[in-house]
Amino acid sequence: MNRNRILLKNVDLHYSSVAFKERSLKSLLAGMLSLKQSQHEIHDVHALKNISAEIRAGERVGLLGHNGAGKSTFLKMLAGLYPISGGTRVVEGTVRSLFDLSLGFEPDASGRENILYRGLLLGLHPKFMRQIEDEIVAFADLGEFIDYPIKTYSAGMQVRLAFAISTAVGGDVLLLDEVIGAGDANFMAKAKQRIRSLIEQSEILILASHDLSALSTLCERGMVFHHGELVYDGTIAESVDEYKRINGLP
């Protein structure tokens, strides 16, 4: 029996106000010398508010909401990148996430060395990364630059390598944040085919996007976020309608 699932009960997530405060010496001195104290106190941000939901194997879920509604935070919470402040979070199955593609690169190391580093970040064994290294190199198609330091790469080259590494292995739970812009037309065609393959292999797909057409095509269920709250959970068609209504869209 397949037990891959996600269970959330009354999940809350706060960002500490410390993360928003300037801590440089310059800003400290400026504050001390200021004749007028700021009247604006920075409070903790309540990013996710009392979220309860269950997502089972076989479901394809689209996340809808305006910028800052909580979609990306929700995905990162599921991936375990953001700890919850309260409630219960249960994620059963191997999670693969496709966001923050630049995370985990060592600029002074070569692209080939970074394949190993990023694999470790993804929780994969060094021996396994060596086994799939040639496949990753071929997919990224960076030529001789694969043995050059990452700091010599263009932004597009870094994304291509990161995408090749991050999608080399699928998972039971696939978390996607928006469409990946990964370079020229030929590479984009490969990238889209790779994503389609990962979606087909995954037991659970959760996709956050502003592309309502893509969400309607790939997903059957929709979850609408608004100011950190899950305000609607239903079919993707109903969720799109609710998203438009809340945001005053035609």
URBEL-V697181 format. One record per residue. RES is the residue in one letter. PHI is phi in whole degrees, -180 to 180 (NA if undefined). OMEGA is omega in whole degrees, -180 to 180 (999 if undefined). NEAR is the number of other C-alpha atoms within 10 Angstrom. Layout:
{{RES & PHI & OMEGA & NEAR} {RES & PHI & OMEGA & NEAR}}
This chain:
{{M & NA & -179 & 3} {N & -77 & -176 & 9} {R & -113 & 178 & 10} {N & -63 & -179 & 17} {R & -166 & 174 & 19} {I & -127 & 179 & 18} {L & -131 & 179 & 15} {L & -124 & 177 & 18} {K & -130 & 175 & 15} {N & 51 & -177 & 14} {V & -78 & 173 & 18} {D & -120 & 178 & 22} {L & -143 & 179 & 22} {H & -116 & 167 & 16} {Y & -95 & 178 & 17} {S & -69 & 178 & 13} {S & -63 & 179 & 12} {V & -59 & -178 & 11} {A & -67 & -177 & 9} {F & -100 & -176 & 12} {K & -88 & 176 & 10} {E & -74 & -177 & 10} {R & -124 & 180 & 10} {S & -79 & 179 & 9} {L & -63 & -180 & 9} {K & -59 & -178 & 9} {S & -69 & 179 & 12} {L & -65 & 180 & 11} {L & -65 & 179 & 10} {A & -61 & 179 & 11} {G & -67 & -179 & 13} {M & -70 & -177 & 10} {L & -88 & -178 & 10} {S & -66 & 179 & 9} {L & -79 & -178 & 8} {K & -125 & 179 & 8} {Q & -73 & 179 & 9} {S & -65 & 179 & 8} {Q & -90 & -175 & 6} {H & -104 & 177 & 6} {E & -87 & -179 & 6} {I & -91 & -179 & 11} {H & -104 & 173 & 11} {D & -60 & -180 & 12} {V & -96 & 177 & 13} {H & -87 & -169 & 16} {A & -77 & 176 & 18} {L & -128 & -171 & 26} {K & -124 & 170 & 18} {N & 53 & -178 & 15} {I & -86 & 175 & 20} {S & -129 & -180 & 16} {A & -168 & 173 & 14} {E & -130 & 179 & 11} {I & -123 & -174 & 18} {R & -108 & 179 & 16} {A & -55 & 179 & 18} {G & 96 & -177 & 15} {E & -86 & 176 & 16} {R & -121 & -170 & 22} {V & -117 & 176 & 25} {G & -103 & 178 & 30} {L & -102 & -179 & 30} {L & -121 & 178 & 29} {G & 160 & 178 & 25} {H & -69 & 176 & 16} {N & -60 & -178 & 12} {G & 88 & -179 & 13} {A & -74 & 179 & 19} {G & 122 & -176 & 25} {K & -63 & -178 & 29} {S & -66 & 177 & 20} {T & -62 & 178 & 17} {F & -60 & 179 & 20} {L & -63 & -178 & 23} {K & -70 & 174 & 18} {M & -65 & 179 & 17} {L & -63 & -179 & 23} {A & -74 & -180 & 18} {G & 87 & -180 & 13} {L & -78 & 178 & 10} {Y & -114 & 178 & 15} {P & -74 & 180 & 15} {I & -80 & 180 & 17} {S & -92 & 180 & 14} {G & -167 & -178 & 14} {G & 92 & -177 & 14} {T & -127 & 177 & 14} {R & -126 & 178 & 21} {V & -125 & 177 & 12} {V & -127 & -179 & 17} {E & -107 & -177 & 15} {G & 123 & 178 & 18} {T & -76 & -177 & 14} {V & -98 & 171 & 18} {R & -125 & -178 & 21} {S & -118 & -180 & 21} {L & -126 & 172 & 19} {F & -159 & -176 & 18} {D & 52 & -175 & 11} {L & -63 & -178 & 17} {S & -81 & -177 & 14} {L & -68 & 171 & 10} {G & 94 & 177 & 16} {F & -90 & 174 & 20} {E & -101 & -171 & 16} {P & -60 & -178 & 14} {D & -86 & 179 & 13} {A & -92 & -179 & 16} {S & -74 & 176 & 19} {G & -59 & -179 & 28} {R & -64 & 178 & 20} {E & -67 & -180 & 18} {N & -71 & 174 & 23} {I & -60 & 179 & 27} {L & -67 & -178 & 20} {Y & -61 & -177 & 18} {R & -70 & 176 & 20} {G & -61 & 178 & 20} {L & -64 & 178 & 14} {L & -62 & 180 & 13} {L & -82 & 178 & 16} {G & 84 & -179 & 8} {L & -99 & -175 & 14} {H & -74 & 179 & 12} {P & -54 & 179 & 13} {K & -62 & 179 & 10} {F & -65 & 180 & 11} {M & -63 & 178 & 19} {R & -68 & 180 & 15} {Q & -67 & -177 & 10} {I & -104 & -177 & 14} {E & -59 & -178 & 19} {D & -61 & 179 & 12} {E & -65 & 180 & 14} {I & -66 & 180 & 23} {V & -61 & -179 & 18} {A & -65 & -178 & 13} {F & -69 & -180 & 18} {A & -67 & 175 & 23} {D & 54 & -180 & 16} {L & -101 & 179 & 17} {G & 62 & -177 & 10} {E & -68 & -179 & 8} {F & -67 & 179 & 15} {I & -60 & 179 & 21} {D & -103 & 176 & 14} {Y & -98 & 177 & 18} {P & -61 & 180 & 17} {I & -57 & -177 & 23} {K & -66 & 176 & 15} {T & -91 & -177 & 14} {Y & -82 & 168 & 18} {S & -74 & 178 & 9} {A & -60 & 180 & 13} {G & -64 & 179 & 13} {M & -66 & 178 & 20} {Q & -64 & 180 & 22} {V & -64 & -180 & 20} {R & -62 & 180 & 25} {L & -67 & -180 & 27} {A & -62 & 179 & 26} {F & -64 & -180 & 23} {A & -60 & -180 & 23} {I & -71 & -173 & 25} {S & -66 & -177 & 20} {T & -105 & -179 & 18} {A & -68 & -179 & 17} {V & -130 & 179 & 13} {G & -84 & 179 & 20} {G & -154 & 178 & 19} {D & -70 & -179 & 21} {V & -116 & -177 & 28} {L & -109 & -180 & 25} {L & -112 & -178 & 25} {L & -121 & 178 & 22} {D & -119 & -180 & 19} {E & 64 & 180 & 15} {V & -86 & -179 & 16} {I & -85 & 173 & 17} {G & -92 & -168 & 14} {A & -119 & 174 & 24} {G & 126 & -174 & 16} {D & -73 & -174 & 10} {A & -61 & -179 & 9} {N & -63 & -180 & 9} {F & -69 & 179 & 16} {M & -60 & 178 & 15} {A & -63 & 177 & 12} {K & -65 & -178 & 14} {A & -64 & 180 & 22} {K & -64 & 178 & 15} {Q & -66 & 178 & 12} {R & -63 & 179 & 17} {I & -63 & 178 & 18} {R & -59 & 179 & 12} {S & -65 & 179 & 13} {L & -63 & 180 & 21} {I & -63 & -179 & 22} {E & -65 & -177 & 12} {Q & -80 & -174 & 15} {S & -76 & 176 & 21} {E & -84 & -180 & 22} {I & -131 & 174 & 25} {L & -118 & 172 & 26} {I & -129 & -174 & 26} {L & -121 & 174 & 26} {A & -102 & -177 & 23} {S & -162 & 171 & 20} {H & -95 & 179 & 17} {D & -84 & -175 & 11} {L & -65 & 178 & 15} {S & -66 & 179 & 11} {A & -64 & 179 & 14} {L & -62 & -179 & 24} {S & -67 & -179 & 18} {T & -78 & -171 & 10} {L & -93 & -171 & 17} {C & -119 & 175 & 20} {E & -107 & -178 & 16} {R & -119 & 178 & 21} {G & -128 & 176 & 27} {M & -127 & -176 & 25} {V & -102 & 179 & 27} {F & -107 & 179 & 25} {H & -149 & -179 & 20} {H & 52 & 175 & 17} {G & 84 & 180 & 23} {E & -107 & 172 & 19} {L & -85 & -172 & 22} {V & -99 & 178 & 16} {Y & -156 & 179 & 17} {D & -144 & -177 & 18} {G & -166 & 178 & 15} {T & -64 & -177 & 16} {I & -64 & 180 & 25} {A & -64 & 179 & 16} {E & -66 & -179 & 16} {S & -68 & 177 & 23} {V & -62 & 179 & 23} {D & -62 & -180 & 13} {E & -68 & 177 & 22} {Y & -60 & 179 & 24} {K & -64 & -179 & 14} {R & -63 & -178 & 11} {I & -62 & -175 & 14} {N & -98 & 177 & 11} {G & 64 & -179 & 8} {L & -99 & 179 & 9} {P & -72 & 999 & 6}}
